[in-house]
Amino acid sequence: MSDTQTQIDQLVKNNEIVLFMKGNASFPMCGFSGRAIQIIKACGVDPRNVTTVNVLEDDAIRQGIKDYSNWPTIPQLYVRGEFIGGSDIMMEMYQSGELQQVINGQS
């Protein structure tokens, strides 16, 4: 595993909720990342309790997270080490109530 993959693996496994995004929770740099933060807020999670990783600050992380998850787009949400998906999947799961259950540890 490369240094970047090790770094990503540690972030994912050592934090309750991790969002790889463009920008940060206070200042999302794309609509999809902004939507992801809004969905997390709608689930009752304070964005300050979410570990966000700004992929625009590190090209190795930006590509590395896509390789790590085998998922081509940003943002990417991880809850307790499990890959959830991007903003579209987050929205579908939120609308069905599934995301709230995952975040609250009920799944």
C-alpha positions in Angstrom: 0.0 0.0 0.0 1.4 3.4 -1.0 1.9 6.2 1.6 -1.2 8.0 0.2 -3.3 4.8 0.4 -2.1 4.3 4.0 -3.0 7.9 4.9 -6.5 7.5 3.4 -6.9 4.2 5.2 -6.0 5.7 8.5 -8.4 8.7 8.0 -11.2 6.3 7.1 -10.7 3.9 9.9 -9.8 6.4 12.7 -12.7 8.8 12.3 -16.4 8.2 12.8 -17.5 10.2 9.7 -15.2 11.2 6.9 -16.1 13.2 3.9 -13.6 13.5 1.0 -14.8 16.7 -0.7 -13.9 19.8 -2.7 -13.5 22.5 -0.1 -14.5 22.1 3.5 -17.7 22.0 5.5 -17.7 25.8 5.9 -16.9 26.5 2.3 -17.7 23.7 -0.2 -16.0 24.3 -3.5 -18.5 22.5 -5.7 -22.3 21.9 -5.7 -22.0 18.1 -5.0 -19.8 18.7 -2.0 -22.2 21.4 -0.7 -25.1 19.0 -1.1 -23.2 16.3 0.8 -22.7 18.6 3.7 -26.4 19.7 3.6 -27.4 16.0 3.7 -25.2 15.3 6.6 -26.6 18.3 8.5 -30.1 17.1 7.6 -29.3 13.8 9.3 -28.7 15.8 12.5 -24.9 15.7 12.4 -23.0 18.9 13.3 -20.5 19.4 10.4 -17.8 20.2 13.0 -18.0 16.5 14.0 -17.3 15.4 10.5 -13.7 14.9 9.3 -13.5 16.6 6.0 -10.6 16.2 3.6 -10.3 18.8 0.9 -9.1 16.9 -2.2 -8.2 20.2 -3.9 -5.3 20.6 -1.6 -3.5 17.4 -2.5 -3.6 15.7 -6.0 -2.3 12.4 -4.5 -5.3 12.3 -2.2 -7.7 13.4 -4.9 -6.7 10.5 -7.1 -5.9 8.2 -4.2 -9.4 8.2 -2.8 -10.8 7.3 -6.2 -8.5 4.3 -6.3 -9.1 3.4 -2.6 -12.9 3.2 -3.1 -12.9 2.2 -6.7 -15.4 5.1 -7.1 -14.7 7.8 -9.8 -16.2 10.9 -8.2 -15.9 13.3 -5.3 -17.4 13.7 -2.7 -17.1 10.4 -1.0 -18.6 9.6 2.4 -17.3 7.0 4.9 -19.1 6.2 8.2 -17.2 4.0 10.7 -14.8 2.8 8.0 -17.6 1.9 5.5 -17.8 3.5 2.1 -21.3 5.0 1.7 -21.0 6.7 -1.7 -21.2 10.1 -3.4 -23.8 12.8 -3.1 -26.4 11.0 -5.3 -26.3 7.9 -3.2 -26.3 9.9 0.0 -29.5 11.7 -1.2 -31.2 8.4 -2.1 -30.2 6.9 1.3 -31.3 10.1 3.1 -34.7 10.1 1.4 -35.3 6.4 2.3 -34.1 7.0 5.9 -31.3 4.6 5.5 -28.5 7.2 5.8 -29.8 8.4 9.2 -29.7 4.8 10.4 -26.2 4.2 9.2 -25.0 7.5 10.8 -26.7 6.7 14.1 -25.3 3.1 14.1 -28.7 1.4 13.7 -27.9 -0.6 10.5 
